[in-house]
Amino acid sequence: MADDEGDKTVVVADDVGHAYGEWFKKYMRLFGRRFFEWFLVYLFGYYNVSFGWLMAPLFFLVLRDKRAKEKQVKFDIIRSIANTDEKDILQEIQRFSNLPSWVTFPDMERVEWLNKIIRQLWPYAGHYVQDLCKFSIEPSMRTALEEYKLYAFKFEKIILGDTPPRFSGVKVYDDTSRHEIIMDMDFAYAGDCKFEVSVSKFKMGIKDLQITGRMRVVMKPLVRQIPLVGGLQVFFLNNPDVDFNLIGLADVFDMPGLSDILRSIVIEQIAHMMVLPNRYPIQLVEDINTAELKCPTPAGVLRINVIEAHNLMKKDIGIMGMGKSDPYCILRLGAQKFQTKTINNTINPKWDFFCELLTDVIRSQEIEFEVFDVDDGPSKDDLLGRANLDVHDIWKSGEVDMWVPLSDATSGRLHIRAAWLDLHDSSASLELQLEEIRALQATTKNPLHSAVLLVWVDSAKKLNPSHKNIPDPFVRLHVGNLQQETTVRQRTNDPVFEEGFTFLVRNPRTQELKIEVIDHKTSQVQGKIELDLNVLLKERNLDVKNEEYPLSGASGGLAALKLNITLRILKTALKKDDGDGGPKEKGEAEIDSSTPAAISEPPPSTFPSAVPEPPLASVPPTEIPSNPVPAADPEKKSAPIKEEVSLAEKSEGPGVVAVADVPVKPESTVNEPAVVESIEEVMSSAASPLMQMGPSATPGDDTDLRQRTNAAGIHGLGRIELTVKFGPRSNLVIVIHQITNLPVEDDGELPDPYVKLYLLPDRSKDSKRKTDVIKDSCNPKYDERFEYSIPSNELTRRTLEVNVVNKKGLLFLQRSPKMGQVHLDCGLLDSNKVTQWYDIAPAMDEDDE
């Protein structure tokens, strides 16, 4: 017993001594840190060092701590969502708010079964990620860092951690080609991974990596052998959101400015690998077209014209509260990025900037516009606002010209023109495109292109037959000022590259393709090819397949390079959906193409140089006079009156006007009693209050109704063309296109109309949106876009009120402020018919203007 008590006493004494030692060490470290800080301050004062040298590090430390806390809170939220079961998440959401939009309106399907499978497979994914980092990411990172004088990049440690990625929803498209399957997946990863690297003998690393974005998986081609899918294409539609924490020596750079540079490098490398137009291909079957899998033909080209901005925010505030900004605009589509020039000291800049974007995907991709104010010094440029345009909307319309309001800003809007260019395999349309480019080059110095060149570098052979010095070859391609390179193949005279490249060509008649095979070790050229692109114009379908070109200047004279070269001519397309789903191409008349007028009519200009013209309008609609037609002559009473009717009443193409003979009955005079001639007229008049709640009837639905409805609508107040749709970013998008046949005032003067929007039941200032005022016009054209941020589960409770207001006169002297209105139930929006014509109905209320 005495021995046991002695042992217990010794253990307790050891515990007390250990605790006292830990306490002593803790307070000695604290004392040493405080002593060093005060001693440093003493030295600053003793040597009369400027106070700014002391405040600058403290300022950066405070910013760094604040940023670290914000990142930690965000990271904890994402990780808790990733590790929490779906049922628990829904229970928590139901406690505090309504269900999210993806539950109420399931555009994306839930895939908890897939997340459970990934959680089981995650521990076995480490070897694949190590190979991916070593052989794919490491070479590209090494090349990128060499530009910043940082050499010998290498992965030292790769730990994935226990938290797997999560897919919050999946959508499979069912209206695609039968030879492919397209699947969108909302991807989120907030893991406890750890990556350590060495750069120039310094070790550093990252941890707590976060990546979120929408990933697309394309399964093509479908084959008749197991696994039934020939290959996969995996890519992000737009740059994903990336964040991480730095460790080791890199922790010093985790402060504003320096950390942004490192983050941009990581995002650029991800974009280079798998953000459109770049893809990460996975070949599953041997006997498939590898070129089509790894480098498919683009869907088309977008020609963007950023014209100007209006009423931007003032970021450079001067004396007396007055100030301006120094704005510039950045455009992004996937990994492609363009920037306008900077206009100093203005809030209404005019850039007139042109650029062209290769587009591989039409659906679910948006062009991002960001306007910044240039700031001198190390601080980041101030954001003046953001805007987005849906690629599918541009493809469907052929051309758009509109003012887009800037989000994340108190004021400002952006004037943008965009045209969709199709790819054609005939040289007949080249001259037309060159003429359009020459017309546009008169107003801009930005280079524009008339064709797209696709080059597939398959393989090379017999580069050095002597086998004395085996090269590390790669291929460098030049078209004009553009240059692209393949990856390096190690120690081989017969390298297999299997890489594809896409170039925009200004004029294939005068440009050439230059190809060089270079040894990476010695930088010596092993051979080269110079090919005049004019030769491709003489080829059938403008392409050359599996051609072996001899390399000039190669040792032995036997070296050759196997290539596939394809040239596609750009051709401007107009409005899509002409009945068969195909495009209506430029120069194609909207009336019967067999008539001589349709054949001889020249195509309209793609980009007007002045005020935006009405889309596809060939004949302006005639205003319907408000006075009744006199019925003095009995012979003229039943004669058909020749009036111009909008083609929107005859087909789905709004804005095109044709002349039609429509019998119009003259209205009875004041002394004549009204005569009801048919039951249909009674039903039409009774149903008219309900018809203004939805799209106006089209002639394909009811011929009798079309004859009774004139170009001014069923109420005689005109018609308005609107685009209303719910966007992918939980935003309601409204585009005010144009109004036709507004009535003139009582004294015969033309109105000064503008359009005002409310998202009912909210009539506050935040809910109001207004277009510009068009002076003296019964047929105003606006093409202005507005957005409301609203969850999709609230759409059923919202109504869009569209008011047409006359701005004639000053303030209270306005004679007839509200000319009419349209109400649209947001819960009944048709995603297949987003652009429609609506009849303007009499105003039901009079709110203050």
Secondary structure, DSSP 8 states (H G I E B T S, - for coil): -HHHHHHHHHHHHHHHHHHHHHHHHHHHHHHHHHHHHHHHHHHHHHTT--HHHHHHHHHHHHHHHHHHHHHHHHHHHHHHHHHS-HHHHHHHHHHHS---HHHHS-SSB--HHHHHHHHHHGGGGHHHHHHHIIIIIHHHHHHHHHTTT----EEEEEE--S---EEEEEEE-SSS-TT-EEEEEEEEEE---EEEEEETTEEEEEEEEEEEEEEEEEE--B-SSTTSB-EEEEEESS--EEEEEEEEGGGGG-STTHHHHHHHHHHHHHHHHHBTT--EEEE--SSS-HHHHHS---SEEEEEEEEEEES----EE-GGG-EE--EEEEEEETTEEEE-----S-SS-EEEEEEEEEES--TT-EEEEEEEE--SSSS--EEEEEEEEEHHHHHHHSEEEEEEE-BSSSS-EEEEEEEEEEEES-GGGHHHHHHHHHHHHTT--S---SEEEEEEEEEEE-S-TT-SS---EEEEEEETTEEEE-----S-SS-EEEEEEEEEES-TTT-EEEEEEEETTT--EEEEEEEEGGGGGGSGGGEEEEEEEE-BT-GGG--EEEEEEEEEEEEEB----SSSS---BTT--SS-TTSHHHHH-----SS-SSS---TT-SS------SS------HHHHSS-EEEEEEGGGTSS-TT-EEEEEE-------SSS------HHHHHHHHHHHHHTTS----TTT-HHHHHHS-TT-TTSS-EEEEEEEE-TTSEEEEEEEEEE-----TTS----EEEEEEEET--SGGG-EE----SS-SS-EEEEEEEEE--GGGGGG-EEEEEEEE--SSGGG-S--EEEEEEEEGGG--TT--EEEEE-B--S-----
